[in-house]
Amino acid sequence: MRRIRRKFTHSRTSPKNDRRGCLCPDGKSYSTECCDGSLQAQGIGNITKEVLTGVWNGYLVTSCSDSHTRHVHIHDDTLTVGKVYYLTLENNHNECYTITSTSHAEGIHINSASIAYDDCSDCQDAN
């Protein structure tokens, strides 16, 4: 079997131990045996599930102005299905929306939400 030779460039960040796999000289496989401290032997990092901080809640909302529906999400807050909120969305579609249902789709990020209103006209009059 012919060995593949590669140019060796030292790296301060590539692993030199057997805790993570590194890119092998063939450029296709990873192994802890290929961790030689070279730039070419880049580590693959954490291969376990990453725990995300912060909780987001997804919703399907309906616009009060044109009945258009959107999937949206908000971090660390809960909105009430059936209520109307003035939502400031990441895509600048800021207006009153009825929370139609919860959703598992992440959708557009809600930057801020007003107090809850009972209907669209109350929300629109206040905003």
Salt bridges, closest charged atoms under 4 A:
ASP36 OD2 - ARG6 NH2 3.04
GLU106 OE2 - HIS73 NE2 3.62
ASP118 OD1 - LYS83 NZ 2.54
